[in-house]
Amino acid sequence: MYDSQNPEILASVPNRSADRKTVILTFDDGPSRVLPDILDVLKATGTPAVFFWQTRLLHKERPWKRVLAEGHQIGTHTVNHRNLADRMTQQQQYDELKNSVDTLERITGRPVAFFRPPYGQFNDDTLRAANELKLKTVMWRIASMDWELKDEPDQIVANVVDHLEDGAIILLHELSQTVKVLPQLIAAIKEQGYEFAVLETE
């Protein structure tokens, strides 16, 4: 189950510099129809991000080439967003992860290093499967709750900005309400003296 204190998962990044504060924006549940809009905002603001994708949604028309060309990262969010910790054996979890990784690597030609469990749910079998595939399991320190705030998008910004801390990984989703406030969110984070980073591969 979700536990941001588990030493085997990543919910924040180590301090990279004594004179810089950084956070990482992550977007789950794509690639979606609003992905181009998200990329437009990120490009206009010079903001890198990490995308965790369900490979069942990775249709050929999705602009994955643009994602990589503009300096973002792509990780796996499994094939179809099943709760891995809900009555799935280790082999079933391994197969789900491997299938998603194989699809991403075949389409993009890039190795996949990062994995985010659907619903933030995992167990020991999940971590073993991820480790066997040399995937780093990535959670978050700050949840924007954007999926619950379609009618209150300004609250998305408050949920993030009110909890900023150096190195925090921020959970967002590829949703229309998130796109709507993304420029405001990025500006508010910068106003607090933070810069944006991506995950470091070993």
KAJOPE-V471423 format. One record per residue. RES is the residue in three letters. SS is DSSP state (2 for helix, 1 for strand, 0 for the rest). PHI is phi as a letter, one per 20 degrees, with the letter a starting at -180 (none if undefined). OMEGA is omega in degrees with one decimal (999 if undefined). Layout:
res=RES ss=SS phi=PHI omega=OMEGA
res=RES ss=SS phi=PHI omega=OMEGA
This chain:
res=MET ss=0 phi=none omega=-176.6
res=TYR ss=0 phi=f omega=177.3
res=ASP ss=0 phi=b omega=-174.9
res=SER ss=0 phi=f omega=179.0
res=GLN ss=0 phi=e omega=-179.4
res=ASN ss=0 phi=f omega=-175.8
res=PRO ss=0 phi=f omega=-178.9
res=GLU ss=0 phi=e omega=-179.7
res=ILE ss=1 phi=d omega=-178.1
res=LEU ss=1 phi=d omega=176.7
res=ALA ss=0 phi=d omega=174.3
res=SER ss=1 phi=b omega=-178.3
res=VAL ss=0 phi=d omega=178.9
res=PRO ss=0 phi=f omega=177.6
res=ASN ss=0 phi=g omega=-175.2
res=ARG ss=0 phi=e omega=-177.6
res=SER ss=0 phi=a omega=-178.6
res=ALA ss=0 phi=f omega=-175.9
res=ASP ss=0 phi=d omega=178.0
res=ARG ss=0 phi=c omega=172.3
res=LYS ss=1 phi=d omega=-177.2
res=THR ss=1 phi=c omega=170.4
res=VAL ss=1 phi=c omega=-179.3
res=ILE ss=1 phi=c omega=174.6
res=LEU ss=1 phi=e omega=175.3
res=THR ss=1 phi=c omega=-179.4
res=PHE ss=1 phi=c omega=179.8
res=ASP ss=1 phi=e omega=165.7
res=ASP ss=1 phi=m omega=172.9
res=GLY ss=1 phi=e omega=-2.7
res=PRO ss=0 phi=f omega=-173.6
res=SER ss=0 phi=d omega=179.3
res=ARG ss=0 phi=f omega=-178.5
res=VAL ss=0 phi=e omega=-179.8
res=LEU ss=2 phi=g omega=178.8
res=PRO ss=2 phi=g omega=178.7
res=ASP ss=2 phi=f omega=176.9
res=ILE ss=2 phi=f omega=-179.4
res=LEU ss=2 phi=f omega=177.4
res=ASP ss=2 phi=f omega=179.6
res=VAL ss=2 phi=f omega=-179.5
res=LEU ss=2 phi=f omega=179.7
res=LYS ss=2 phi=f omega=-178.1
res=ALA ss=2 phi=f omega=-177.1
res=THR ss=2 phi=d omega=-180.0
res=GLY ss=0 phi=m omega=-173.9
res=THR ss=0 phi=d omega=174.3
res=PRO ss=0 phi=e omega=-179.7
res=ALA ss=0 phi=b omega=178.1
res=VAL ss=1 phi=c omega=-179.4
res=PHE ss=1 phi=d omega=175.1
res=PHE ss=1 phi=d omega=-168.6
res=TRP ss=1 phi=d omega=167.2
res=GLN ss=0 phi=e omega=-172.8
res=THR ss=2 phi=f omega=175.3
res=ARG ss=2 phi=f omega=-178.8
res=LEU ss=2 phi=e omega=-173.8
res=LEU ss=0 phi=e omega=175.9
res=HIS ss=0 phi=f omega=-173.2
res=LYS ss=0 phi=f omega=-179.0
res=GLU ss=0 phi=e omega=177.3
res=ARG ss=0 phi=f omega=-171.3
res=PRO ss=0 phi=e omega=-178.3
res=TRP ss=2 phi=f omega=178.8
res=LYS ss=2 phi=f omega=178.7
res=ARG ss=2 phi=f omega=179.1
res=VAL ss=2 phi=g omega=-178.1
res=LEU ss=2 phi=f omega=-178.3
res=ALA ss=2 phi=f omega=-177.7
res=GLU ss=0 phi=e omega=169.0
res=GLY ss=0 phi=n omega=178.7
res=HIS ss=0 phi=e omega=179.3
res=GLN ss=1 phi=d omega=176.8
res=ILE ss=1 phi=c omega=174.0
res=GLY ss=1 phi=c omega=-178.5
res=THR ss=1 phi=e omega=173.6
res=HIS ss=0 phi=c omega=-176.4
res=THR ss=0 phi=m omega=-178.9
res=VAL ss=0 phi=f omega=-171.3
res=ASN ss=0 phi=c omega=170.7
res=HIS ss=0 phi=m omega=173.6
res=ARG ss=0 phi=f omega=173.7
res=ASN ss=0 phi=f omega=-174.0
res=LEU ss=0 phi=f omega=-176.5
res=ALA ss=0 phi=e omega=-176.2
res=ASP ss=0 phi=d omega=173.6
res=ARG ss=0 phi=m omega=173.7
res=MET ss=0 phi=d omega=178.1
res=THR ss=0 phi=f omega=177.7
res=GLN ss=2 phi=f omega=-179.8
res=GLN ss=2 phi=f omega=177.9
res=GLN ss=2 phi=f omega=177.9
res=GLN ss=2 phi=f omega=177.9
res=TYR ss=2 phi=g omega=-178.4
res=ASP ss=2 phi=f omega=178.8
res=GLU ss=2 phi=f omega=-180.0
res=LEU ss=2 phi=f omega=-177.8
res=LYS ss=2 phi=f omega=178.8
res=ASN ss=2 phi=f omega=-179.8
res=SER ss=2 phi=f omega=179.2
res=VAL ss=2 phi=f omega=-179.9
res=ASP ss=2 phi=g omega=-180.0
res=THR ss=2 phi=f omega=179.7
res=LEU ss=2 phi=f omega=-177.1
res=GLU ss=2 phi=f omega=178.9
res=ARG ss=2 phi=f omega=-177.2
res=ILE ss=2 phi=f omega=-174.2
res=THR ss=2 phi=e omega=-175.7
res=GLY ss=0 phi=m omega=179.9
res=ARG ss=0 phi=d omega=176.1
res=PRO ss=0 phi=f omega=177.7
res=VAL ss=0 phi=d omega=-176.1
res=ALA ss=0 phi=d omega=-170.5
res=PHE ss=1 phi=c omega=-175.9
res=PHE ss=1 phi=b omega=173.0
res=ARG ss=0 phi=d omega=-179.8
res=PRO ss=0 phi=f omega=175.2
res=PRO ss=2 phi=g omega=-179.4
res=TYR ss=2 phi=m omega=-176.1
res=GLY ss=2 phi=m omega=-176.0
res=GLN ss=0 phi=d omega=177.3
res=PHE ss=0 phi=b omega=173.6
res=ASN ss=0 phi=c omega=-177.5
res=ASP ss=2 phi=f omega=178.7
res=ASP ss=2 phi=f omega=177.3
res=THR ss=2 phi=f omega=-177.5
res=LEU ss=2 phi=f omega=177.4
res=ARG ss=2 phi=f omega=178.7
res=ALA ss=2 phi=f omega=179.0
res=ALA ss=2 phi=f omega=179.9
res=ASN ss=2 phi=f omega=179.1
res=GLU ss=2 phi=f omega=179.5
res=LEU ss=0 phi=e omega=179.1
res=LYS ss=0 phi=l omega=177.6
res=LEU ss=0 phi=d omega=172.6
res=LYS ss=1 phi=e omega=-179.7
res=THR ss=1 phi=e omega=-173.1
res=VAL ss=1 phi=d omega=175.5
res=MET ss=0 phi=d omega=-178.8
res=TRP ss=0 phi=b omega=173.5
res=ARG ss=0 phi=e omega=-176.8
res=ILE ss=1 phi=c omega=176.0
res=ALA ss=1 phi=d omega=-178.9
res=SER ss=0 phi=f omega=-175.6
res=MET ss=0 phi=m omega=-175.3
res=ASP ss=2 phi=f omega=-178.8
res=TRP ss=2 phi=f omega=179.4
res=GLU ss=2 phi=d omega=-167.9
res=LEU ss=0 phi=c omega=179.3
res=LYS ss=0 phi=g omega=-178.1
res=ASP ss=0 phi=e omega=179.5
res=GLU ss=0 phi=c omega=-173.6
res=PRO ss=2 phi=f omega=179.1
res=ASP ss=2 phi=f omega=179.5
res=GLN ss=2 phi=f omega=175.5
res=ILE ss=2 phi=g omega=-179.9
res=VAL ss=2 phi=f omega=-179.0
res=ALA ss=2 phi=f omega=-178.6
res=ASN ss=2 phi=f omega=179.1
res=VAL ss=2 phi=e omega=-172.1
res=VAL ss=2 phi=f omega=-179.1
res=ASP ss=0 phi=f omega=-176.6
res=HIS ss=0 phi=c omega=-178.0
res=LEU ss=0 phi=f omega=172.7
res=GLU ss=0 phi=b omega=-176.5
res=ASP ss=0 phi=g omega=177.1
res=GLY ss=0 phi=n omega=-174.3
res=ALA ss=1 phi=f omega=170.4
res=ILE ss=1 phi=e omega=-173.0
res=ILE ss=1 phi=d omega=-179.5
res=LEU ss=1 phi=e omega=173.3
res=LEU ss=1 phi=c omega=178.0
res=HIS ss=1 phi=c omega=177.5
res=GLU ss=0 phi=e omega=-176.7
res=LEU ss=0 phi=c omega=-177.9
res=SER ss=2 phi=f omega=179.5
res=GLN ss=2 phi=f omega=177.5
res=THR ss=2 phi=f omega=176.4
res=VAL ss=2 phi=g omega=-175.7
res=LYS ss=2 phi=g omega=-175.8
res=VAL ss=2 phi=d omega=-175.0
res=LEU ss=2 phi=g omega=177.2
res=PRO ss=2 phi=g omega=178.8
res=GLN ss=2 phi=f omega=-179.6
res=LEU ss=2 phi=f omega=-179.4
res=ILE ss=2 phi=f omega=179.5
res=ALA ss=2 phi=f omega=-179.1
res=ALA ss=2 phi=f omega=177.4
res=ILE ss=2 phi=f omega=178.5
res=LYS ss=2 phi=f omega=179.3
res=GLU ss=2 phi=f omega=177.9
res=GLN ss=0 phi=e omega=175.2
res=GLY ss=0 phi=n omega=-178.9
res=TYR ss=1 phi=e omega=170.8
res=GLU ss=1 phi=d omega=-177.9
res=PHE ss=1 phi=d omega=-178.7
res=ALA ss=0 phi=c omega=170.8
res=VAL ss=0 phi=d omega=-177.9
res=LEU ss=0 phi=f omega=-179.6
res=GLU ss=0 phi=e omega=175.5
res=THR ss=0 phi=e omega=-178.5
res=GLU ss=0 phi=e omega=999
